[in-house]
Each structure stands twice: as structure tokens, then as C-alpha cells.
Amino acid sequence: MTANARPKVIVTGRLPADVERELLARFDAQLNPDDRPYTARELQQALQTADGVLTTVADRITADVLDVPGRRANIIANYGVGYNHIDVQAAKALGITVTNTPDVLTDCTADLAIMLMLMVARRAGEGERLVRAGQWLSWRPTHMIGTRVSGKTLGIIGMGRIAKATARRAQQGFGMKVVFFNRSRLSPEQLEGVDAQQCDSLEEVLAQADFVSLHCPGGEETRHLMNAARFAAMQRHAFLINTARGDVVDEAALVEALAQGTIAGAGLDVYEHEPRVPAALLAMENVVALPHLGSATHETRNGMGLMAVDNLSAFFAGQVPPNKVA
Ligand code: DGY
């Protein structure tokens, strides 16, 4: 970057208007008004031609992409809290700073986890499809009976920020008991007012939960954490909720568990190979399938964008960006 020139920033996805305005005000920003996904080669070209790249969770930033010859960019400001789509170790090794957008999406993602729980238990998607198809005959005492949510047990896997917000809603809104598994032991202070019982193993959670909600990060360590054996360890009447990352679930094993009645249903916002969703899942009435909407509110998507912009500004000002993850 030449002295006094505005840093060049390439943005790989279309962002909310307020965020794009801010990007254009602060940087020499190249936007993506058509929202066309970047290929690996285009991501490499972005790294070669810009001072910083603002990516989204739909981009695959592999070691090969990062290790492009003649790289100019030294920062990847990710629009999203999860960064398992970025090879952070490779970025570190190459001296590329990576930032994310935590906190601003906690409440909306927790709201969505609760929504999925209610939708799948009360058969909301199925009911809506029926009404829209003009197939609702009349009110009948035995029609579309679902499962009560209030007072049930919520089992949480991974007790981070979004999990705690989900647990609070479940407890305060629905009088649910909360049990959880987390890799490290959490003190009462770390639970931040959530009244939840930590279990020693994931299986202990699965054995008692009526709803199992996933909140651990994606990536190699958690890949297929929910596999055939773990579905078998759940109660037959229990539901799986996933607002975390698709690869935490072995999708083929989930299809089998649902088909065999090993579990009662699933509320999903994320998938192993987004945007592809297995046809078998879509054919099941006891599956609620949303298109990765956890953070999709005006407030949150603006907040995420402005956070990414601030991370870029701090970096170009020679400071450590507030949300540096590598
Ligand atoms: C994230 O930020 O990681 C979400 O999955 C997308 O909002």
C-alpha cells in the first residue's frame, strides 16, 4: 500500500447496505453486488490484489488458497463468528491475521435454536405445509399431535456463548432442566447465571436429554461427533437441534437414525455440505430444515459487518484487531 492511499479491500459476498456504505467510506472497497460465490482461484486473486479480504462463512479458505504466490493481503476479516472454513494454522504460519465477529449474533442464534426446538416438537413445518397445500380438513382431537417442550430436559453439547443464551431461554421461558457436556470443567461464574448441570461425558447428556442442542465449533476435532453410536445413545423420543456446524453431525448416520426411529426428529440450520441438503432429510416430515439463518436478522447482520469493518480499520492502523483469532 502506498503512503496515504486507502487500503484496498475485496469483499467476497454482498453485505447489508449500511455495511457496504461504511466499507466504501473507509477503504477502496471492491464489493460483490451480484453475490456470486468466489472460486478458489478468485479468492487467491483477491489475496494477490487487495490489502485485505472480507470473507464470509461460505468461502473455503484452504492452505492452498492462502499460500498463493505474490500475496498482497495480510488480513482476512471474516464475516461470521465461526472460522472452521479458514485454515487458521496455515494463516498463522504465513503471518496472515484472521478476525471474526463474535457476540453480536449470540441472541439471534439462540432464538433460532429455540425456534427449531419448538418447530420440530410441535410439527410447525409440517402443519404449515399442510395448510398451504389446502389439505387441512378440520380441527380434530387427534390431529397432528406433537411433543410438549415446557418442563423437558435440554442437553447442550459445548457450553459457549450461544449455548448459554439458549440455556437461559429454555430455563426462563420454558422451565426446562439443562444438562450439558463441555470439554473443560466450567465454574459457576463461567456459567454466568445459567443453572445447568455439567455431565462428565457426552453420553450422559444424550441419555437424559429430550432435546440435544449442538453448540460446539466445527472442524476436525468435532467432525462427526454425532455419529451412529451417539444417535443410538439418545432417547427414542428425543430431538436433535443443530445451529452450530453441519460437519459436527454425520449426516448419513442422522438420516439412518431418523429412518429407523432411533430418534424422534431433527431441527437443522446447518449441513455437512452446504448448500446441499440430502434429499432423504427433505423427504422426512419430522425434519425442520432452515438455510443457515442463525444470524439472519437486520440487527445482527449489520452488527457483524460493522465489526468486520472495525477489525480491518484497526489492522490497517497498525493495531491488533479487536477480534483477532489468528
Ligand atoms: C457464523 O457466524 O459462524 C454463522 O454460522 C453465520 O452467521
Residues whose N, C-alpha, C, O or C-beta is under 5 A from the ligand:
A	BS01	DGY	V57 Y79 G80 V81 G82 A244 S295
